[in-house]
């Protein structure tokens, strides 16, 4: 007797199976009822091409980064070898930092002393004018010339001339500390000397900034008038043209070039003229 055939019931078809969709009437003219796959496969092909294009772009980017990394690593290696095999004699050392700190301290002390001197000068009472004296005819010395006036007034003149004052004996007194007039030859030699000194200074003092050059010439002229004396920073200040900060800058440049010597052994900072070193 033959065995009975299996009685297992057939599985129910899913709603989205190809067989069920093929039996639908959505695409009656499609071969074998699979015409619904054509738009889906076309979209899949487009997305696959876009994916391939993006993957090729990522590969090109990776190649470019690899080339850059290799070149940059080579440059870093060369810089490291250069740093290990090259000496830097002008690199700042601990002594350089100590010298810079000491100069900054000296500059701050000089500025403070200049401010104190200016405050003391402002608090100092003004000097009263010199009293005038009237000489009678009987007090005048006997001369051969005519004497028409009965009295003369002997007062010290403050004009731009000789600035002399008459005393009782009629002796003319010259103004103390007056700058002597220079001849044309002396002026020419002074100009050549100032130009030679300016040529030894940094570029900013040699004409790059005309105002700074003129201020430096004023400072050098002050030293050349009295080269044997020491001056504090207040002696160079001539407001409003030459202020204290600009005078300090000019003096620092001269000290660095060793044209001027800075001395604070007496408790106050003084600047002495050395001249251009040979």
MODELLER restraints for C-alpha pairs under 7 A, 6 or more apart:
rsr = mdl.restraints
at = mdl.atoms
rsr.add(forms.Gaussian(group=physical.xy_distance, feature=features.Distance(at['CA:22:A'], at['CA:33:A']), mean=4.31, stdev=0.5))
rsr.add(forms.Gaussian(group=physical.xy_distance, feature=features.Distance(at['CA:22:A'], at['CA:34:A']), mean=5.51, stdev=0.5))
rsr.add(forms.Gaussian(group=physical.xy_distance, feature=features.Distance(at['CA:23:A'], at['CA:33:A']), mean=6.38, stdev=0.5))
rsr.add(forms.Gaussian(group=physical.xy_distance, feature=features.Distance(at['CA:27:A'], at['CA:33:A']), mean=6.65, stdev=0.5))
rsr.add(forms.Gaussian(group=physical.xy_distance, feature=features.Distance(at['CA:27:A'], at['CA:35:A']), mean=5.86, stdev=0.5))
rsr.add(forms.Gaussian(group=physical.xy_distance, feature=features.Distance(at['CA:27:A'], at['CA:36:A']), mean=6.65, stdev=0.5))
rsr.add(forms.Gaussian(group=physical.xy_distance, feature=features.Distance(at['CA:110:A'], at['CA:269:A']), mean=6.11, stdev=0.5))
rsr.add(forms.Gaussian(group=physical.xy_distance, feature=features.Distance(at['CA:114:A'], at['CA:233:A']), mean=6.62, stdev=0.5))
rsr.add(forms.Gaussian(group=physical.xy_distance, feature=features.Distance(at['CA:114:A'], at['CA:234:A']), mean=5.99, stdev=0.5))
rsr.add(forms.Gaussian(group=physical.xy_distance, feature=features.Distance(at['CA:132:A'], at['CA:154:A']), mean=6.28, stdev=0.5))
rsr.add(forms.Gaussian(group=physical.xy_distance, feature=features.Distance(at['CA:132:A'], at['CA:155:A']), mean=5.13, stdev=0.5))
rsr.add(forms.Gaussian(group=physical.xy_distance, feature=features.Distance(at['CA:133:A'], at['CA:153:A']), mean=6.15, stdev=0.5))
rsr.add(forms.Gaussian(group=physical.xy_distance, feature=features.Distance(at['CA:133:A'], at['CA:154:A']), mean=5.75, stdev=0.5))
rsr.add(forms.Gaussian(group=physical.xy_distance, feature=features.Distance(at['CA:133:A'], at['CA:155:A']), mean=6.90, stdev=0.5))
rsr.add(forms.Gaussian(group=physical.xy_distance, feature=features.Distance(at['CA:134:A'], at['CA:151:A']), mean=6.74, stdev=0.5))
rsr.add(forms.Gaussian(group=physical.xy_distance, feature=features.Distance(at['CA:134:A'], at['CA:152:A']), mean=6.11, stdev=0.5))
rsr.add(forms.Gaussian(group=physical.xy_distance, feature=features.Distance(at['CA:134:A'], at['CA:153:A']), mean=4.89, stdev=0.5))
rsr.add(forms.Gaussian(group=physical.xy_distance, feature=features.Distance(at['CA:134:A'], at['CA:154:A']), mean=6.45, stdev=0.5))
rsr.add(forms.Gaussian(group=physical.xy_distance, feature=features.Distance(at['CA:135:A'], at['CA:151:A']), mean=5.80, stdev=0.5))
rsr.add(forms.Gaussian(group=physical.xy_distance, feature=features.Distance(at['CA:135:A'], at['CA:152:A']), mean=5.83, stdev=0.5))
rsr.add(forms.Gaussian(group=physical.xy_distance, feature=features.Distance(at['CA:135:A'], at['CA:153:A']), mean=6.56, stdev=0.5))
rsr.add(forms.Gaussian(group=physical.xy_distance, feature=features.Distance(at['CA:136:A'], at['CA:150:A']), mean=6.59, stdev=0.5))
rsr.add(forms.Gaussian(group=physical.xy_distance, feature=features.Distance(at['CA:136:A'], at['CA:151:A']), mean=5.06, stdev=0.5))
rsr.add(forms.Gaussian(group=physical.xy_distance, feature=features.Distance(at['CA:137:A'], at['CA:150:A']), mean=5.43, stdev=0.5))
rsr.add(forms.Gaussian(group=physical.xy_distance, feature=features.Distance(at['CA:137:A'], at['CA:151:A']), mean=5.88, stdev=0.5))
rsr.add(forms.Gaussian(group=physical.xy_distance, feature=features.Distance(at['CA:154:A'], at['CA:165:A']), mean=6.78, stdev=0.5))
rsr.add(forms.Gaussian(group=physical.xy_distance, feature=features.Distance(at['CA:154:A'], at['CA:166:A']), mean=4.99, stdev=0.5))
rsr.add(forms.Gaussian(group=physical.xy_distance, feature=features.Distance(at['CA:154:A'], at['CA:167:A']), mean=6.53, stdev=0.5))
rsr.add(forms.Gaussian(group=physical.xy_distance, feature=features.Distance(at['CA:155:A'], at['CA:165:A']), mean=5.65, stdev=0.5))
rsr.add(forms.Gaussian(group=physical.xy_distance, feature=features.Distance(at['CA:155:A'], at['CA:166:A']), mean=6.23, stdev=0.5))
rsr.add(forms.Gaussian(group=physical.xy_distance, feature=features.Distance(at['CA:156:A'], at['CA:163:A']), mean=6.97, stdev=0.5))
rsr.add(forms.Gaussian(group=physical.xy_distance, feature=features.Distance(at['CA:156:A'], at['CA:164:A']), mean=6.04, stdev=0.5))
rsr.add(forms.Gaussian(group=physical.xy_distance, feature=features.Distance(at['CA:156:A'], at['CA:165:A']), mean=3.90, stdev=0.5))
rsr.add(forms.Gaussian(group=physical.xy_distance, feature=features.Distance(at['CA:156:A'], at['CA:166:A']), mean=6.70, stdev=0.5))
rsr.add(forms.Gaussian(group=physical.xy_distance, feature=features.Distance(at['CA:157:A'], at['CA:163:A']), mean=5.31, stdev=0.5))
rsr.add(forms.Gaussian(group=physical.xy_distance, feature=features.Distance(at['CA:157:A'], at['CA:164:A']), mean=6.24, stdev=0.5))
rsr.add(forms.Gaussian(group=physical.xy_distance, feature=features.Distance(at['CA:157:A'], at['CA:165:A']), mean=6.19, stdev=0.5))
rsr.add(forms.Gaussian(group=physical.xy_distance, feature=features.Distance(at['CA:163:A'], at['CA:174:A']), mean=6.81, stdev=0.5))
rsr.add(forms.Gaussian(group=physical.xy_distance, feature=features.Distance(at['CA:163:A'], at['CA:175:A']), mean=5.91, stdev=0.5))
rsr.add(forms.Gaussian(group=physical.xy_distance, feature=features.Distance(at['CA:164:A'], at['CA:172:A']), mean=6.03, stdev=0.5))
rsr.add(forms.Gaussian(group=physical.xy_distance, feature=features.Distance(at['CA:164:A'], at['CA:173:A']), mean=5.28, stdev=0.5))
rsr.add(forms.Gaussian(group=physical.xy_distance, feature=features.Distance(at['CA:164:A'], at['CA:174:A']), mean=5.12, stdev=0.5))
rsr.add(forms.Gaussian(group=physical.xy_distance, feature=features.Distance(at['CA:164:A'], at['CA:175:A']), mean=6.15, stdev=0.5))
rsr.add(forms.Gaussian(group=physical.xy_distance, feature=features.Distance(at['CA:165:A'], at['CA:172:A']), mean=6.04, stdev=0.5))
rsr.add(forms.Gaussian(group=physical.xy_distance, feature=features.Distance(at['CA:165:A'], at['CA:173:A']), mean=5.72, stdev=0.5))
rsr.add(forms.Gaussian(group=physical.xy_distance, feature=features.Distance(at['CA:166:A'], at['CA:172:A']), mean=5.41, stdev=0.5))
rsr.add(forms.Gaussian(group=physical.xy_distance, feature=features.Distance(at['CA:166:A'], at['CA:173:A']), mean=6.91, stdev=0.5))
rsr.add(forms.Gaussian(group=physical.xy_distance, feature=features.Distance(at['CA:194:A'], at['CA:217:A']), mean=6.92, stdev=0.5))
rsr.add(forms.Gaussian(group=physical.xy_distance, feature=features.Distance(at['CA:197:A'], at['CA:276:A']), mean=6.69, stdev=0.5))
rsr.add(forms.Gaussian(group=physical.xy_distance, feature=features.Distance(at['CA:198:A'], at['CA:205:A']), mean=6.78, stdev=0.5))
rsr.add(forms.Gaussian(group=physical.xy_distance, feature=features.Distance(at['CA:198:A'], at['CA:206:A']), mean=5.87, stdev=0.5))
rsr.add(forms.Gaussian(group=physical.xy_distance, feature=features.Distance(at['CA:199:A'], at['CA:206:A']), mean=6.40, stdev=0.5))
rsr.add(forms.Gaussian(group=physical.xy_distance, feature=features.Distance(at['CA:205:A'], at['CA:212:A']), mean=6.01, stdev=0.5))
rsr.add(forms.Gaussian(group=physical.xy_distance, feature=features.Distance(at['CA:205:A'], at['CA:213:A']), mean=4.85, stdev=0.5))
rsr.add(forms.Gaussian(group=physical.xy_distance, feature=features.Distance(at['CA:206:A'], at['CA:213:A']), mean=6.11, stdev=0.5))
rsr.add(forms.Gaussian(group=physical.xy_distance, feature=features.Distance(at['CA:207:A'], at['CA:213:A']), mean=5.91, stdev=0.5))
rsr.add(forms.Gaussian(group=physical.xy_distance, feature=features.Distance(at['CA:215:A'], at['CA:242:A']), mean=6.48, stdev=0.5))
rsr.add(forms.Gaussian(group=physical.xy_distance, feature=features.Distance(at['CA:216:A'], at['CA:250:A']), mean=5.78, stdev=0.5))
rsr.add(forms.Gaussian(group=physical.xy_distance, feature=features.Distance(at['CA:219:A'], at['CA:236:A']), mean=6.35, stdev=0.5))
rsr.add(forms.Gaussian(group=physical.xy_distance, feature=features.Distance(at['CA:223:A'], at['CA:273:A']), mean=6.31, stdev=0.5))
rsr.add(forms.Gaussian(group=physical.xy_distance, feature=features.Distance(at['CA:227:A'], at['CA:273:A']), mean=5.59, stdev=0.5))
rsr.add(forms.Gaussian(group=physical.xy_distance, feature=features.Distance(at['CA:229:A'], at['CA:272:A']), mean=6.56, stdev=0.5))
rsr.add(forms.Gaussian(group=physical.xy_distance, feature=features.Distance(at['CA:230:A'], at['CA:270:A']), mean=5.52, stdev=0.5))
rsr.add(forms.Gaussian(group=physical.xy_distance, feature=features.Distance(at['CA:230:A'], at['CA:271:A']), mean=5.26, stdev=0.5))
rsr.add(forms.Gaussian(group=physical.xy_distance, feature=features.Distance(at['CA:230:A'], at['CA:272:A']), mean=4.75, stdev=0.5))
rsr.add(forms.Gaussian(group=physical.xy_distance, feature=features.Distance(at['CA:231:A'], at['CA:270:A']), mean=5.18, stdev=0.5))
rsr.add(forms.Gaussian(group=physical.xy_distance, feature=features.Distance(at['CA:231:A'], at['CA:271:A']), mean=5.23, stdev=0.5))
rsr.add(forms.Gaussian(group=physical.xy_distance, feature=features.Distance(at['CA:231:A'], at['CA:272:A']), mean=6.84, stdev=0.5))
rsr.add(forms.Gaussian(group=physical.xy_distance, feature=features.Distance(at['CA:232:A'], at['CA:269:A']), mean=6.12, stdev=0.5))
rsr.add(forms.Gaussian(group=physical.xy_distance, feature=features.Distance(at['CA:232:A'], at['CA:270:A']), mean=4.72, stdev=0.5))
rsr.add(forms.Gaussian(group=physical.xy_distance, feature=features.Distance(at['CA:232:A'], at['CA:271:A']), mean=6.17, stdev=0.5))
rsr.add(forms.Gaussian(group=physical.xy_distance, feature=features.Distance(at['CA:233:A'], at['CA:248:A']), mean=6.89, stdev=0.5))
rsr.add(forms.Gaussian(group=physical.xy_distance, feature=features.Distance(at['CA:236:A'], at['CA:247:A']), mean=6.35, stdev=0.5))
rsr.add(forms.Gaussian(group=physical.xy_distance, feature=features.Distance(at['CA:237:A'], at['CA:243:A']), mean=5.37, stdev=0.5))
rsr.add(forms.Gaussian(group=physical.xy_distance, feature=features.Distance(at['CA:237:A'], at['CA:244:A']), mean=5.50, stdev=0.5))
rsr.add(forms.Gaussian(group=physical.xy_distance, feature=features.Distance(at['CA:237:A'], at['CA:247:A']), mean=6.49, stdev=0.5))
rsr.add(forms.Gaussian(group=physical.xy_distance, feature=features.Distance(at['CA:254:A'], at['CA:260:A']), mean=5.43, stdev=0.5))
rsr.add(forms.Gaussian(group=physical.xy_distance, feature=features.Distance(at['CA:255:A'], at['CA:261:A']), mean=5.84, stdev=0.5))
rsr.add(forms.Gaussian(group=physical.xy_distance, feature=features.Distance(at['CA:255:A'], at['CA:262:A']), mean=6.75, stdev=0.5))
rsr.add(forms.Gaussian(group=physical.xy_distance, feature=features.Distance(at['CA:259:A'], at['CA:273:A']), mean=6.60, stdev=0.5))
rsr.add(forms.Gaussian(group=physical.xy_distance, feature=features.Distance(at['CA:259:A'], at['CA:274:A']), mean=5.23, stdev=0.5))
rsr.add(forms.Gaussian(group=physical.xy_distance, feature=features.Distance(at['CA:259:A'], at['CA:275:A']), mean=4.75, stdev=0.5))
rsr.add(forms.Gaussian(group=physical.xy_distance, feature=features.Distance(at['CA:259:A'], at['CA:276:A']), mean=5.02, stdev=0.5))
rsr.add(forms.Gaussian(group=physical.xy_distance, feature=features.Distance(at['CA:259:A'], at['CA:277:A']), mean=6.80, stdev=0.5))
rsr.add(forms.Gaussian(group=physical.xy_distance, feature=features.Distance(at['CA:260:A'], at['CA:271:A']), mean=6.41, stdev=0.5))
rsr.add(forms.Gaussian(group=physical.xy_distance, feature=features.Distance(at['CA:260:A'], at['CA:272:A']), mean=5.62, stdev=0.5))
rsr.add(forms.Gaussian(group=physical.xy_distance, feature=features.Distance(at['CA:260:A'], at['CA:273:A']), mean=4.72, stdev=0.5))
rsr.add(forms.Gaussian(group=physical.xy_distance, feature=features.Distance(at['CA:260:A'], at['CA:274:A']), mean=5.22, stdev=0.5))
rsr.add(forms.Gaussian(group=physical.xy_distance, feature=features.Distance(at['CA:260:A'], at['CA:275:A']), mean=6.80, stdev=0.5))
rsr.add(forms.Gaussian(group=physical.xy_distance, feature=features.Distance(at['CA:261:A'], at['CA:271:A']), mean=5.63, stdev=0.5))
rsr.add(forms.Gaussian(group=physical.xy_distance, feature=features.Distance(at['CA:261:A'], at['CA:272:A']), mean=5.05, stdev=0.5))
rsr.add(forms.Gaussian(group=physical.xy_distance, feature=features.Distance(at['CA:261:A'], at['CA:273:A']), mean=6.27, stdev=0.5))
rsr.add(forms.Gaussian(group=physical.xy_distance, feature=features.Distance(at['CA:261:A'], at['CA:274:A']), mean=6.40, stdev=0.5))
rsr.add(forms.Gaussian(group=physical.xy_distance, feature=features.Distance(at['CA:262:A'], at['CA:269:A']), mean=6.92, stdev=0.5))
rsr.add(forms.Gaussian(group=physical.xy_distance, feature=features.Distance(at['CA:262:A'], at['CA:270:A']), mean=5.96, stdev=0.5))
rsr.add(forms.Gaussian(group=physical.xy_distance, feature=features.Distance(at['CA:262:A'], at['CA:271:A']), mean=4.72, stdev=0.5))
rsr.add(forms.Gaussian(group=physical.xy_distance, feature=features.Distance(at['CA:262:A'], at['CA:272:A']), mean=6.44, stdev=0.5))
rsr.add(forms.Gaussian(group=physical.xy_distance, feature=features.Distance(at['CA:263:A'], at['CA:269:A']), mean=5.67, stdev=0.5))
rsr.add(forms.Gaussian(group=physical.xy_distance, feature=features.Distance(at['CA:263:A'], at['CA:270:A']), mean=5.19, stdev=0.5))
rsr.add(forms.Gaussian(group=physical.xy_distance, feature=features.Distance(at['CA:263:A'], at['CA:271:A']), mean=6.17, stdev=0.5))
rsr.add(forms.Gaussian(group=physical.xy_distance, feature=features.Distance(at['CA:264:A'], at['CA:270:A']), mean=6.20, stdev=0.5))
